[in-house]
Amino acid sequence: MTFLERPFRALANVFGGVALVSLAFLMVAITLDATVRSLIDRPITGIFELSEIALVLIVFLGLGWTQMEHGHIRVDALVKLAPVPVARAMNAFSWAAAALALALLTWPSTLDAIHSFQIKEFRWGYIEFPIWWAKIALAVGLWFATAQMLLYSVLALLGRDHPAASDQPTD
């Protein structure tokens, strides 16, 4: 693990922890809501709104952690057939393309998060619930994932492929 990867790992663990807590909350909340609904034929007020927020945290803060744990699917049939220098270039290009794709999502999400924070955006349902902070978490998660992809692109160019590519041929 390089000195650049250590802070990414630490941040991924923090974000992953938040995602796991959100997942635990979601499981308990939905179970309680379903139980209460079956007993008194009424949902618990606010669970739906909180579940939406929890899903945002699970997906976008868990994105970087999944990347650090090599949980994303990679199709590398052509890379495995290529000579080592070509395979490295292909990996670098793939990570850079992933970073670009994420950046195309990150920028408008960031602008939306800034606007949402400025107006203190709320979601109206059974209860009035602030969502500006979830939009900020979404943008932060996307920025982190974009930075990760750029890091892996650089590491691939330097011949230090991301550990998910451990089955890659080496010199």
C-alpha positions as a Markdown table, in Angstrom:
| # | Residue | x | y | z |
|---|---|---|---|---|
| 1 | Met | 0.0 | 0.0 | 0.0 |
| 2 | Thr | 1.5 | 3.3 | -1.1 |
| 3 | Phe | 1.5 | 6.5 | 1.0 |
| 4 | Leu | -1.2 | 7.8 | -1.3 |
| 5 | Glu | -3.4 | 4.7 | -0.7 |
| 6 | Arg | -3.4 | 5.0 | 3.1 |
| 7 | Pro | -5.5 | 8.1 | 3.4 |
| 8 | Phe | -7.9 | 6.7 | 0.8 |
| 9 | Arg | -8.2 | 3.5 | 2.8 |
| 10 | Ala | -8.8 | 5.5 | 6.0 |
| 11 | Leu | -11.5 | 7.7 | 4.4 |
| 12 | Ala | -13.1 | 4.6 | 2.7 |
| 13 | Asn | -13.3 | 3.0 | 6.1 |
| 14 | Val | -15.1 | 6.0 | 7.6 |
| 15 | Phe | -17.5 | 6.3 | 4.7 |
| 16 | Gly | -18.1 | 2.5 | 4.8 |
| 17 | Gly | -18.8 | 2.7 | 8.5 |
| 18 | Val | -21.4 | 5.4 | 7.9 |
| 19 | Ala | -22.9 | 3.3 | 5.1 |
| 20 | Leu | -23.0 | 0.2 | 7.4 |
| 21 | Val | -24.7 | 2.1 | 10.2 |
| 22 | Ser | -27.2 | 3.4 | 7.6 |
| 23 | Leu | -27.8 | -0.1 | 6.4 |
| 24 | Ala | -28.4 | -1.4 | 10.0 |
| 25 | Phe | -30.8 | 1.5 | 10.6 |
| 26 | Leu | -32.6 | 0.7 | 7.3 |
| 27 | Met | -33.1 | -2.9 | 8.3 |
| 28 | Val | -34.3 | -2.2 | 11.8 |
| 29 | Ala | -36.6 | 0.7 | 10.7 |
| 30 | Ile | -38.2 | -1.3 | 7.9 |
| 31 | Thr | -38.7 | -4.3 | 10.2 |
| 32 | Leu | -40.3 | -2.1 | 12.9 |
| 33 | Asp | -42.4 | -0.2 | 10.3 |
| 34 | Ala | -43.7 | -3.5 | 8.8 |
| 35 | Thr | -44.4 | -4.9 | 12.3 |
| 36 | Val | -46.3 | -1.8 | 13.5 |
| 37 | Arg | -48.1 | -1.6 | 10.2 |
| 38 | Ser | -49.4 | -5.2 | 10.6 |
| 39 | Leu | -50.4 | -4.6 | 14.2 |
| 40 | Ile | -52.2 | -1.2 | 14.0 |
| 41 | Asp | -52.6 | -0.7 | 10.2 |
| 42 | Arg | -50.5 | 2.5 | 10.3 |
| 43 | Pro | -46.9 | 3.1 | 9.3 |
| 44 | Ile | -44.4 | 4.8 | 11.6 |
| 45 | Thr | -44.3 | 8.4 | 10.6 |
| 46 | Gly | -41.0 | 9.4 | 8.9 |
| 47 | Ile | -39.6 | 6.0 | 8.3 |
| 48 | Phe | -40.2 | 6.3 | 4.5 |
| 49 | Glu | -38.3 | 9.6 | 4.4 |
| 50 | Leu | -35.5 | 8.3 | 6.6 |
| 51 | Ser | -35.2 | 5.2 | 4.4 |
| 52 | Glu | -34.7 | 7.3 | 1.3 |
| 53 | Ile | -31.9 | 9.2 | 3.0 |
| 54 | Ala | -30.4 | 5.9 | 4.3 |
| 55 | Leu | -30.3 | 4.5 | 0.8 |
| 56 | Val | -28.3 | 7.6 | -0.5 |
| 57 | Leu | -25.8 | 7.1 | 2.3 |
| 58 | Ile | -25.5 | 3.4 | 1.7 |
| 59 | Val | -24.9 | 3.7 | -2.0 |
| 60 | Phe | -22.8 | 6.8 | -2.3 |
| 61 | Leu | -20.7 | 6.5 | 0.8 |
| 62 | Gly | -20.3 | 2.8 | 0.3 |
| 63 | Leu | -19.1 | 3.3 | -3.2 |
| 64 | Gly | -15.5 | 4.1 | -2.2 |
| 65 | Trp | -15.4 | 1.3 | 0.4 |
| 66 | Thr | -16.5 | -1.2 | -2.2 |
| 67 | Gln | -13.8 | 0.0 | -4.5 |
| 68 | Met | -11.1 | -0.3 | -1.8 |
| 69 | Glu | -12.4 | -3.9 | -1.1 |
| 70 | His | -12.3 | -4.7 | -4.9 |
| 71 | Gly | -16.1 | -5.3 | -4.9 |
| 72 | His | -16.9 | -3.7 | -8.2 |
| 73 | Ile | -17.2 | -6.0 | -11.2 |
| 74 | Arg | -14.4 | -5.8 | -13.8 |
| 75 | Val | -14.4 | -7.4 | -17.2 |
| 76 | Asp | -10.7 | -8.0 | -18.0 |
| 77 | Ala | -10.7 | -10.7 | -20.7 |
| 78 | Leu | -8.8 | -8.6 | -23.2 |
| 79 | Val | -6.4 | -7.2 | -20.5 |
| 80 | Lys | -5.4 | -10.7 | -19.5 |
| 81 | Leu | -4.4 | -11.5 | -23.2 |
| 82 | Ala | -2.4 | -8.3 | -23.7 |
| 83 | Pro | 1.4 | -7.9 | -23.1 |
| 84 | Val | 2.2 | -6.3 | -19.7 |
| 85 | Pro | 2.9 | -2.8 | -21.0 |
| 86 | Val | -0.3 | -2.8 | -23.0 |
| 87 | Ala | -2.3 | -4.3 | -20.1 |
| 88 | Arg | -1.0 | -1.5 | -17.9 |
| 89 | Ala | -2.1 | 1.1 | -20.4 |
| 90 | Met | -5.5 | -0.5 | -20.8 |
| 91 | Asn | -5.9 | -0.5 | -17.0 |
| 92 | Ala | -4.9 | 3.1 | -16.8 |
| 93 | Phe | -7.3 | 4.1 | -19.5 |
| 94 | Ser | -10.1 | 2.1 | -17.9 |
| 95 | Trp | -9.6 | 3.8 | -14.5 |
| 96 | Ala | -9.4 | 7.2 | -16.2 |
| 97 | Ala | -12.6 | 6.5 | -18.1 |
| 98 | Ala | -14.3 | 5.5 | -14.9 |
| 99 | Ala | -13.0 | 8.7 | -13.3 |
| 100 | Leu | -14.4 | 10.8 | -16.2 |
| 101 | Ala | -17.8 | 9.0 | -16.0 |
| 102 | Leu | -18.0 | 9.7 | -12.3 |
| 103 | Ala | -16.9 | 13.3 | -12.7 |
| 104 | Leu | -19.7 | 13.8 | -15.1 |
| 105 | Leu | -22.1 | 12.8 | -12.3 |
| 106 | Thr | -20.0 | 14.5 | -9.6 |
| 107 | Trp | -20.1 | 18.1 | -10.9 |
| 108 | Pro | -23.8 | 18.5 | -11.3 |
| 109 | Ser | -24.4 | 16.7 | -8.0 |
| 110 | Thr | -22.0 | 19.2 | -6.3 |
| 111 | Leu | -23.8 | 22.2 | -7.8 |
| 112 | Asp | -27.1 | 20.7 | -6.6 |
| 113 | Ala | -25.8 | 20.0 | -3.1 |
| 114 | Ile | -24.5 | 23.6 | -2.9 |
| 115 | His | -27.9 | 25.0 | -4.0 |
| 116 | Ser | -29.7 | 22.6 | -1.7 |
| 117 | Phe | -27.6 | 23.7 | 1.3 |
| 118 | Gln | -28.1 | 27.4 | 0.4 |
| 119 | Ile | -31.9 | 27.0 | 0.4 |
| 120 | Lys | -31.9 | 24.5 | 3.3 |
| 121 | Glu | -33.9 | 22.1 | 1.1 |
| 122 | Phe | -36.5 | 19.9 | 2.8 |
| 123 | Arg | -38.5 | 17.0 | 1.6 |
| 124 | Trp | -42.2 | 17.2 | 2.2 |
| 125 | Gly | -44.0 | 14.0 | 3.1 |
| 126 | Tyr | -45.7 | 13.0 | 6.3 |
| 127 | Ile | -43.0 | 15.0 | 8.0 |
| 128 | Glu | -40.8 | 17.9 | 6.9 |
| 129 | Phe | -37.3 | 16.4 | 6.6 |
| 130 | Pro | -34.1 | 18.2 | 5.6 |
| 131 | Ile | -32.4 | 16.6 | 2.6 |
| 132 | Trp | -29.6 | 19.1 | 1.9 |
| 133 | Trp | -27.1 | 17.1 | 4.0 |
| 134 | Ala | -27.9 | 13.9 | 2.1 |
| 135 | Lys | -27.2 | 15.7 | -1.2 |
| 136 | Ile | -23.9 | 16.9 | 0.3 |
| 137 | Ala | -23.1 | 13.3 | 1.3 |
| 138 | Leu | -23.9 | 12.1 | -2.2 |
| 139 | Ala | -21.5 | 14.7 | -3.8 |
| 140 | Val | -18.8 | 13.8 | -1.3 |
| 141 | Gly | -19.1 | 10.1 | -2.1 |
| 142 | Leu | -18.9 | 10.8 | -5.8 |
| 143 | Trp | -15.9 | 13.1 | -5.4 |
| 144 | Phe | -14.2 | 10.4 | -3.3 |
| 145 | Ala | -14.9 | 7.7 | -5.9 |
| 146 | Thr | -13.7 | 10.0 | -8.7 |
| 147 | Ala | -10.4 | 10.6 | -6.9 |
| 148 | Gln | -10.0 | 6.9 | -6.3 |
| 149 | Met | -10.3 | 6.1 | -10.0 |
| 150 | Leu | -7.8 | 8.8 | -10.8 |
| 151 | Leu | -5.4 | 7.3 | -8.2 |
| 152 | Tyr | -5.8 | 3.8 | -9.7 |
| 153 | Ser | -5.2 | 5.2 | -13.2 |
| 154 | Val | -1.9 | 6.8 | -12.0 |
| 155 | Leu | -0.9 | 3.6 | -10.2 |
| 156 | Ala | -1.6 | 1.5 | -13.3 |
| 157 | Leu | 0.6 | 3.9 | -15.4 |
| 158 | Leu | 3.4 | 3.4 | -12.8 |
| 159 | Gly | 3.0 | -0.3 | -13.0 |
| 160 | Arg | 1.4 | -0.6 | -9.5 |
| 161 | Asp | -1.9 | -1.8 | -10.6 |
| 162 | His | -4.9 | -1.7 | -8.2 |
| 163 | Pro | -4.9 | -4.8 | -6.1 |
| 164 | Ala | -8.2 | -5.9 | -7.8 |
| 165 | Ala | -6.0 | -6.6 | -10.8 |
| 166 | Ser | -3.8 | -8.9 | -8.8 |
| 167 | Asp | -4.2 | -11.6 | -11.5 |
| 168 | Gln | -2.5 | -9.3 | -14.0 |
| 169 | Pro | 0.8 | -10.4 | -15.4 |
| 170 | Thr | 3.8 | -8.7 | -13.9 |
| 171 | Asp | 7.4 | -8.1 | -15.2 |
